[in-house]
Amino acid sequence: MRFLDLANVPVVRIGEHELGPGATVAPMAGITNPPFRQLCRELGASLSTTELISCHALVYLHRKRSNRGRKLGAKILSLIEPYPGEQPLCVQIFGRDPQMMAEAARIAVGEGAEIIDLNFGCPARQVIKNGEGAGVALMRDPQTLTEIARQVVQAVEVPVTAKTRLGYSPSEKNAVDIARRLVDVGVQLLCIHGRTKDQGHSGPVDFDTLAEVVTAVSVPVIGNGGIRGRADAEEMLARTGCARVSIGQGAKGNPWIFREVVGGSIETSLSERLATCKRHLELYIDWIGESRAVLEMRKHAAWYLKGFDGAAVLRGRLGQAVDTKSFLALLDEVPVGESPPR
Ligand SMILES: Cc1cc2nc3c(=O)[nH]c(=O)nc-3n(C[C@H](O)[C@H](O)[C@H](O)COP(=O)(O)O)c2cc1C
């Protein structure tokens, strides 16, 4: 197998934006918000994307000025907000109605989006069912999917990218056809999750079909699925010819994975993990305020703090913390200096 030098891959261009050599951060609802995107980008990620945002939500935001101050409006605004200095801001939208998707894309651009990413991969019930038929369900309806992309590309001046899977099920792997259609209507970059809808977010990644997509289209393709470290990233690049890889779950509690894939240190000491956990909390506080920050940080702390005596008990107690003071007091109990780097 030919391993590539991940730190020296060719530049990828999306419109006027140039991607550095690092892996991109795969969008994850409830995780890839501004604080997490900031940490990942600082550690070497080349691009990050907001979590998926409904086209209906964006249209609601724009319908009346007063909606911006309502609870739903404020939530939507917080999701499309960049972290300080984020560039480019890539906003992912989902929906089934081409006109509404085009309108949502225009609204997102008006709010600062510099790239619009179309979600054609989400398998969540509330996205693919309930009359919505969006996300990965659109891979079964290539005409509507193509029409969405066509109208969005026409509606905005910024580059449009798309994220798909390999297909809906093992017998419906139509990623090559979908990719060609998307590129034909002007989509400038594709991120392909190398699994089918039936696989959810785990299980083997089909490198061969990913490689077929790469060969079939003229735009950069980012490969996604199952990357847990540098060797996985090298393997995906070598076996598929993808321009970059995208990392999702492998970055939870481990934003250093972006440093690792471009040749940086693999090891993180417990004190580094603890310091990042505290910084993550500060970024959350700046973003959404103290009380929500602590609730959100419970899961991240549990992902960061592993591999030392008493870790499980401490994680359980962090899961009960309700304010910053008690949360930080618990973090002070982490026995830094006693554990070897992992
Ligand atoms: C909790 C969670 C939330 C996700 N949310 C999104 C999303 O909002 N948009 C999207 O395109 N993909 C979403 N995904 C899929 C990921 O972007 C990625 O394709 C998937 O996790 C496979 O990559 P991985 O094996 O590196 O995790 C989500 C995945 C998870 C686990």
The ligand as a Gaussian input file, in Angstrom:
#p B3LYP/6-31G(d) Opt

LIG

0 1
 C      -23.825000      12.674000      16.491000
 C      -23.647000      12.828000      14.995000
 C      -24.224000      13.926000      14.373000
 C      -24.057000      14.095000      12.992000
 N      -24.586000      15.216000      12.403000
 C      -24.362000      15.436000      11.072000
 C      -24.787000      16.645000      10.448000
 O      -25.354000      17.544000      11.079000
 N      -24.533000      16.785000       9.121000
 C      -23.881000      15.819000       8.380000
 O      -23.671000      15.991000       7.187000
 N      -23.462000      14.677000       8.951000
 C      -23.665000      14.474000      10.279000
 N      -23.171000      13.355000      10.861000
 C      -22.368000      12.402000      10.060000
 C      -20.867000      12.768000      10.165000
 O      -20.607000      14.004000       9.538000
 C      -20.000000      11.686000       9.501000
 O      -20.398000      11.583000       8.153000
 C      -20.151000      10.327000      10.160000
 O      -20.069000      10.414000      11.555000
 C      -19.078000       9.370000       9.627000
 O      -17.778000       9.861000       9.882000
 P      -16.916000       9.284000      11.111000
 O      -16.874000       7.799000      10.951000
 O      -15.613000       9.971000      11.005000
 O      -17.679000       9.671000      12.368000
 C      -23.336000      13.140000      12.237000
 C      -22.776000      12.047000      12.883000
 C      -22.916000      11.887000      14.245000
 C      -22.282000      10.695000      14.900000

